[in-house]
Amino acid sequence: MIKNRVGLYFGSFNPIHNGHTMLANYMVEYAGLDSLWFVISPHNPFKDKTSLLEDRHRLYMVELATKGDERFEICDIEFYMPQPSYTIDTLVRLSERYPNNEFCLICGMDNLQNFHKWKNYRMILENYNLLVYPRKGYENNKLVHHKAVTVINAPEIEVSSSFIRNAIAQKKDIRYFMNPLVYKYIIDMHFYEDLSQNI
């Protein structure tokens, strides 16, 4: 039986911006995927949680940013799992729940640099394919040659969520860096206006 090839794009999406959606667009069109799921993480064990908006707000913004695009789905499975969330636990649960899908993990070259620190990283490499997009300064990595790793030559997009948060706190108009509905929601809700919380 031919399985659906689904890319899993994990992230805090705090907030989601055009860099995220452009990369997702590229991956689903150029990496042999049938669809791509945005997996919203409640708490990345490698990140501070102080600047993180509530789960429901980040989920809603991803919904706004991808509305009407049938290639994309939103996955909130980690909201109902023990925290902090670990990728291997999520992968196993999704594989059990959706046996007709072949899941591929989408990550940046910077993530690959620290991949050996991930919980059960060898198990991930043995059971899942990694689709890795470029990041400047992280080209030299032994895992690039692992059979489970495919480097996808996606455009490098130098926009980050921390830049977005800090720009909003500085009262900059950055409407073209994200979906108009997402930008309006952030402004209407007064998110990220406290610079001390936006690092």
C-alpha positions as CSV (number, residue, x, y, z in Angstrom):
1,M,0.0,0.0,0.0
2,I,1.3,3.4,-1.0
3,K,1.4,5.7,2.0
4,N,0.8,9.5,2.0
5,R,4.1,11.3,2.5
6,V,3.6,14.0,5.1
7,G,6.1,16.6,6.2
8,L,6.0,17.6,9.9
9,Y,7.1,21.1,10.5
10,F,7.5,21.6,14.2
11,G,7.7,25.0,15.8
12,S,6.5,27.4,18.4
13,F,5.3,29.7,15.6
14,N,5.5,32.6,18.0
15,P,4.3,34.2,15.8
16,I,4.1,32.4,12.4
17,H,5.5,34.7,9.6
18,N,6.1,34.6,5.9
19,G,9.4,32.9,6.3
20,H,7.6,29.9,7.8
21,T,4.9,29.7,5.1
22,M,7.4,30.3,2.3
23,L,9.5,27.4,3.5
24,A,6.4,25.2,4.0
25,N,5.4,26.1,0.5
26,Y,8.8,25.1,-0.9
27,M,8.9,21.9,1.0
28,V,5.6,20.6,-0.1
29,E,6.3,21.5,-3.8
30,Y,9.9,20.4,-4.1
31,A,10.5,17.7,-1.4
32,G,8.1,15.1,-2.7
33,L,5.5,15.6,-0.1
34,D,1.7,15.0,-0.4
35,S,1.0,17.5,2.4
36,L,2.6,19.3,5.2
37,W,1.5,19.6,8.8
38,F,2.4,22.5,11.1
39,V,3.0,20.9,14.5
40,I,2.6,23.7,17.1
41,S,4.8,23.0,20.1
42,P,3.6,24.1,23.5
43,H,7.1,24.2,24.9
44,N,10.4,23.5,23.2
45,P,12.8,22.0,25.8
46,F,15.6,24.1,24.3
47,K,13.8,27.4,24.6
48,D,12.7,29.8,27.3
49,K,9.0,30.0,27.7
50,T,8.7,33.6,28.9
51,S,7.9,35.1,25.5
52,L,5.6,32.3,24.4
53,L,2.0,33.2,23.7
54,E,-0.8,30.9,24.9
55,D,-1.2,27.8,22.8
56,R,-4.6,28.7,21.5
57,H,-3.3,32.1,20.2
58,R,-0.4,30.6,18.3
59,L,-2.6,27.8,16.9
60,Y,-5.2,30.3,15.7
61,M,-2.5,32.4,14.0
62,V,-1.2,29.4,12.1
63,E,-4.8,28.7,11.1
64,L,-5.1,32.2,9.8
65,A,-1.9,32.0,7.9
66,T,-2.7,28.8,6.1
67,K,-6.5,29.3,5.6
68,G,-7.8,27.8,2.4
69,D,-4.6,26.0,1.4
70,E,-5.4,22.3,1.2
71,R,-1.7,21.3,1.2
72,F,-1.4,22.4,4.8
73,E,-2.9,21.0,8.0
74,I,-2.6,22.1,11.6
75,C,-1.6,19.6,14.3
76,D,-2.1,20.3,18.0
77,I,-1.2,16.8,19.3
78,E,1.5,18.1,21.5
79,F,-1.0,20.2,23.5
80,Y,-2.3,17.0,25.0
81,M,1.1,15.3,25.7
82,P,3.4,15.7,28.7
83,Q,5.5,18.8,28.7
84,P,8.1,19.7,27.7
85,S,7.4,17.9,24.4
86,Y,10.0,15.7,22.7
87,T,9.9,15.1,19.0
88,I,10.4,11.3,19.2
89,D,7.3,10.9,21.5
90,T,5.2,13.0,19.0
91,L,6.5,11.0,16.0
92,V,5.7,7.7,17.6
93,R,2.2,8.8,18.6
94,L,1.4,10.2,15.2
95,S,2.7,7.0,13.5
96,E,0.4,5.0,15.7
97,R,-2.6,7.2,15.1
98,Y,-2.1,7.6,11.3
99,P,-0.6,4.3,10.0
100,N,-1.3,5.2,6.4
101,N,1.1,8.1,6.5
102,E,4.8,8.2,6.1
103,F,6.0,11.0,8.3
104,C,9.1,13.0,7.4
105,L,10.7,15.5,9.9
106,I,11.4,19.0,8.5
107,C,14.2,20.8,10.3
108,G,16.9,23.4,9.7
109,M,20.6,22.7,9.4
110,D,21.0,24.4,12.8
111,N,18.8,21.8,14.4
112,L,20.9,19.1,12.8
113,Q,24.0,20.6,14.5
114,N,22.5,19.7,17.9
115,F,20.5,16.7,16.8
116,H,22.7,14.4,18.9
117,K,21.2,16.1,22.0
118,W,17.6,15.2,21.1
119,K,15.9,12.5,23.1
120,N,16.4,9.1,21.3
121,Y,17.8,10.8,18.3
122,R,19.2,7.5,16.9
123,M,15.6,6.1,17.0
124,I,14.4,9.0,14.9
125,L,17.2,8.4,12.3
126,E,16.4,4.7,12.2
127,N,12.6,5.2,11.6
128,Y,12.0,8.5,9.9
129,N,13.4,10.6,7.1
130,L,14.7,14.1,7.8
131,L,14.2,16.9,5.3
132,V,16.8,19.5,6.1
133,Y,16.8,23.1,4.8
134,P,20.0,25.3,4.7
135,R,21.1,27.7,7.4
136,K,24.2,29.8,7.1
137,G,27.1,28.8,9.3
138,Y,26.0,25.2,9.8
139,E,27.1,23.6,6.6
140,N,29.7,21.3,8.1
141,N,27.8,18.5,9.8
142,K,28.5,14.8,9.8
143,L,24.8,13.9,9.9
144,V,24.3,15.5,6.5
145,H,25.6,12.2,5.0
146,H,23.3,9.9,7.0
147,K,21.0,7.8,4.9
148,A,17.9,9.3,6.6
149,V,18.9,12.9,5.9
150,T,18.0,14.7,2.7
151,V,19.2,18.3,2.3
152,I,16.6,20.3,0.4
153,N,18.0,23.3,-1.4
154,A,15.3,25.7,-0.2
155,P,15.9,29.5,-0.3
156,E,17.4,30.9,2.9
157,I,14.9,33.3,4.4
158,E,16.4,35.5,7.1
159,V,13.3,36.3,9.1
160,S,12.8,35.1,12.6
161,S,9.9,35.2,15.1
162,S,12.2,37.1,17.6
163,F,12.7,39.8,15.0
164,I,8.9,40.1,14.5
165,R,8.3,40.3,18.3
166,N,11.0,43.0,18.9
167,A,9.9,45.0,15.8
168,I,6.3,45.1,17.1
169,A,7.5,46.2,20.6
170,Q,9.4,49.0,18.9
171,K,6.2,50.0,17.1
172,K,7.5,49.3,13.7
173,D,5.0,48.6,10.9
174,I,6.0,45.2,9.5
175,R,2.8,44.2,8.0
176,Y,4.4,42.7,4.9
177,F,6.4,40.2,7.0
178,M,3.4,38.1,7.7
179,N,-0.1,37.2,6.6
180,P,-2.4,40.3,6.9
181,L,-4.9,38.4,9.1
182,V,-2.1,37.3,11.4
183,Y,-0.7,40.9,11.6
184,K,-4.1,42.3,12.3
185,Y,-4.7,39.8,15.1
186,I,-1.4,40.6,16.8
187,I,-2.1,44.3,16.6
188,D,-5.7,44.0,17.8
189,M,-4.7,41.8,20.7
190,H,-1.7,43.9,21.7
191,F,0.7,40.9,21.5
192,Y,4.5,41.4,21.9
193,E,4.3,45.0,22.9
194,D,6.5,44.5,26.0
195,L,10.1,44.4,24.7
196,S,11.4,42.7,27.9
197,Q,9.4,39.6,27.1
198,N,10.3,39.4,23.5
199,I,13.9,38.0,23.5
